[in-house]
Amino acid sequence: MLMTRERRPASRTLHGWAISVLQEAGAIHECEEHGWAKDRSDPHARERALEIARQEPPDGVSPEEAAAEVKGVLDSIGDTCPECSPEN
């Protein structure tokens, strides 16, 4: 749940919306050098993202669909940047 009554910016796709929810909840972050999304492996942040998806789905999307999209996006993101060398 957002701390203010503001709605998050509209995304053009459900996938983009799910990424913004995951970022807001702290479940993912960007590689500082390359911009790839990386999973933080934080179970509390994942649960926060799913809670946001269920409580505040985009217009025309059911809470179940929103949560499924968040799970799907999270499952597609690894915890390393594919462009970073192993020592980064």
QUIJO-V313114 format. One record per backbone hydrogen bond with DSSP energy under -0.5 kcal/mol. NH is the residue of the N-H (numbers start at 1). CO is the residue of the C=O. Records with the same first field share a line. If there is no record, write none. Layout:
NH=CO, CO
//
This chain:
17=13
18=14
19=15
20=16
21=17
22=18
23=19
24=20
25=21
26=22, 23
27=22
28=22
29=38
31=36
35=31
38=29
39=78
40=27
43=41
46=42
47=43
48=44
49=45
50=46
51=47
52=48
53=49
54=50
55=51
56=52
61=58
66=62
67=63
68=64
69=65
70=66
71=67
72=68
73=69
74=70
75=71
76=72, 73
77=74
84=81
88=85
//
